[in-house]
Amino acid sequence: MLPWRRLLRPLVVLSLAAATLLPAGATASAATDAVAASAPRSGWNDWSCKPSAEHPRPVVLVHGTFGNSVDNWLGFAPYLVHRGYCVYSLDYGQLPGVPFFNGLGPIDRSAEQLRVFVDRVLAATGAAKADLVGHSQGGMMPRHYLKFLGGAAKVNALVGLAPDNHGTTLLGLTQLLPYFPGAQDLINANTPGLADQIAGSAFLTRLNEGGDTVPGVKYTVIATRYDEVVTPYRSQFLSGPGVRNVLLQDLCVLDLSEHVAIGLTDRIAWHEALNALDPAHATPTTCASVFE
């Protein structure tokens, strides 16, 4: 097995070259700790928060690959808190000796971590159900929790921002793996969370067989045609009861957000996610939503 330093260097370089899920705000330890310490003061991950009558369900935010519970949500978490939601985020898919860059472990085990975290949120808030919002892997991984781990009884809605629901070809790069002997085995052994997201993986085949959805959960997928990571972008969309698939450019043709920006900075995507969380009070999402 290669040392982690030697293994992660080419993976991170490849990720940056393809504009992957690595948050632009990934920082050194001191800076990350400072941000994490400030989060509860703004109401994010406030375990004393009690849902209001207007927003009776807590929102659990699920980061993407190479992300973490802080960096992935520096914009969206305060956006929700300011609008009266109890908001929580978790870290999952950690690998031993790899700090900050999460979502690399086996996705079925990550879903177990989500199950435990949702139970903790429901116990703290007294709510019967939660809503989930996830970016990239974080929009797909919860479907394993819903389908196989009893999550459907505890979740009202799942909103995916650029989720890789049917895997990705990474602009065709994954199709080159057979030409590099041992490359697939290396990814499988050392970063199984990446291997699970390749289109056609055993994990995704099991997840999607028999239908994309489970009864009782509302699904919203928000995608961008400029996604360069989850490709082709239409592979993000789900089919089945309770599904709404949204293309950002149908809401605002001027929105040029790609895979990272849709989760980190895109207030048009955030507004549409807000509509999915509270459809009874939804308002049209347009280019002007950047000012709301």
N, C-alpha and C positions, 0 to 999 in steps of 0.2 A: 504493500500500500504506500502511495506517495505521501510525504509529509503534507499537512494541511496547508502550510504556507505555499508550497510548490503547487499544490492542487488548485487552490483558490485563485492564484494569480491569473492563470489563463482563463478561468471561468469568469472572473470579474472583468478582465479585459474584453472578453467576448460579449459580456453583458453590456458594457458601456458602448462598445462598437455598434451593437444592435439597438441601443437606447432601451435597455430592458427596465426591469422594475426597480433597480437600485435607486432609492430616493435621492434627490438632489441635495437633501439636507443631511445625509449621513455624515457624522462628525466624530471627532475624537471623544474619549470617555468623559472628560470634564464637561464639554459642551452638552453632550447628551444627558448627563446626569443633571445639569442645570435646567434643561428644558423639562425633563421628567419631574423635577421638583416643583416646577411652576404650574404643571398641568392641574393638580387638584385645586389650586387657588382660583383657577378660572372655571371650576365646576366640572372638569373632565376627570373621570375616575374618582368621583366623589362618592364614597360608599355610604354616606349619610343622605344622599339624594333620594327623594320620594317622588315618584311620578305624579303629575298633576292630572286633573280630570280632562284637560285639553290634550295631554299627551300621556296616556296611561301606561304605555309600554316603554321600558328602557331600550336604548339602542346600543348594540354591541358592534364595534368596528373591528374588522378582520383584515389585517395588513396583507400585502402581497409578498412574493418571493424576494429575498434579499432585504425586505423591509423589517420594521419592528413597530411596536405599539405606540411609539412616540412620533418618529419621523414621518410615517405614512399619513398621519392625521393632524399635522400641525395647523392645517387650514380648516379641514372639514369638521373636526371635533368642536372647536370653538364656535363654528357656524351653527351647529346644532344646539349647543349649550345656550347660545344667545337667543335661540328661539324656544327655549323652555324645555328641552329634552334632558333626561338623565342619560349620560353618555359614558360608555366604558370601552376600553380597548385592551386586547391581550397580546402577549407574545406566544408564538407557537413554532413548532418545527425547528427548534434549536439543535445544533450539532455540537458535540463536546469540543471545547477549545476554539470555537468560532463565535466571537462576540458580535453583537449588533446585527449581523446578517442572518435573519431567521427565515423560516419557511423552506428549509432545505431538507428536513427530515421526511420520512415516509408520510404520505398525506393521510393515510388511514389513522396513524397515530396522532397526527395534528388534529384530526377531527375529534379524537378522544379528549385532547386538551380543550378544544372548544366546548365540548359537552360539559366538562367540569366547570369551565368558566361561566357558561350560561347558567348553570345551576347556582353558582355563587351569586351571580347578579340577581337572579329571581329571588333567592333567599334574602338578600340585602334589601331589595326594593319592595318586596311583597307582591310583585306583579305576577300574574298568571302566565304571561307569555312575554317574549322579547321580540324585537325586530333586529335583523342582521343587515349590515351594509359591509360589503367586502370589495377590495380592489384586486383585480387579476386573480391569482390563486385564491385570494381571500373571498372572491365571489363564487368560486367553484367548490372549494374544499367543504364549505358548510353543507353542500348537497349530500355529501357522504354522511354527515351527522344527521341530516333530516331523514335520509333513506334507510340507514342501517343502525343508527344509535338512538332512536327514539326521539330525535329532535323535532319531528313534526308536531308532537303534542305540546311543545314548549315555544314554538316560533310561529309568529303571525305572518311575517313577510321576510323575504330575502331579496335584497337589492344588490346587483352585481355591477360594479364599474369596470368595464373591460374584462370580464371574467373569461377564463379559458375553459369554457364548459365542455368543449369537445377536443381540447388539446390544441397544440400549435405546431406548425412546421417551422416557425421562426424564419419566415421569408425563404423557406426551402433549405435552411442550414441543417435541420435535423435529418433531411434526406441524404445528406452527405456522410452521415456516420458510418454506413457500411464500408465506405472507402478508407476508413481509418481503423485498422484492426485493433481491437481492444478498447476503442473509445467508448462504445456503448457499455461495456462491462465496467469501465472505470466510473462512468456516470452512475450506473446502477448501484455500485458498491459504495461510493463516497458521497454522492448527493442524490439520494433516492427521490427527494422531492422534485428535483428537476426531471428525472427519468419518468416519474409518474405523469408529468404534464406534456410529454411528447405525444402528438396525435397517434392513436392506435395502441397506446400502452395498455397493459393488462388492467391497471387501475381504472382508467377511463372506460374501457370496454365494460367492466363490471358496473361502474357507476351509471352508465347510460343505457344498459340493456333493460328492456322492459318499459322504457319511457323515461323522459327527462325529469319529470316532476312527481311529487307525492301529494295526495289529497290534503286539503285543508291549509296549504301554504300559498301565499300570493308571491309570485316571482316577477321581478322587473330586471331586465338587462339593459344597460345603457352602454352603447358602443360608439366608437368613432371610426370612420372610414380610413383615417390616417394612422390606425394602429399598426405599428411595425413589429410588435412582439407577438401578439396573439393573432396569427394569420392562418387562413384568410379571416378577415374580421367577422364575416357572417357566421363563422363557426362558433362564435360566442352566443348566438341566439338559441333560445330554448323553444321547445314545442310542447304543447299539452295544456290542460286546464289551468286557469289562474295565471297565465303567462302574459306579460306585456314586454315586447321587444322594442327598444327605442334607438334610433340612430341620431346622434347629436346633430348632424348636419341637416336633418329634417326639421329640427327645432330652430337652428341658426346656421345658415349656410356659411357664415363668416367664421364659424368655430373651427379652428385649425388644430385643436388639441390632439396629441398623439397618446400613446399608452400611459406614459408617466403623468402627463399634465392632467389627464381626465380625473385622476384621483387626488393630485396634490394642489391644483390651482384653479380648476375649471368650475366657476360658479354657475355656469349654465347646467353642467352635469349635476352639481350639488342641488340646484333648484328642482331639477326633475327627480332626484332622489328624495328630496323633501316631499314632493307630491306623492311619491310612492309610499312614504311613511304615513302620510295623512291625506288620503285621497278625498275625504269628505270636504276638505278645505283647499283642494288643489287649485292653483292658478296657472294660466298658460305660461309655458316656458318659451322664452324668445331670446333674441340677442340682448334685449334690455335687462335680462335676468342677471347680468354681470353687476348691475348696480343695486340689486336687492339684498 
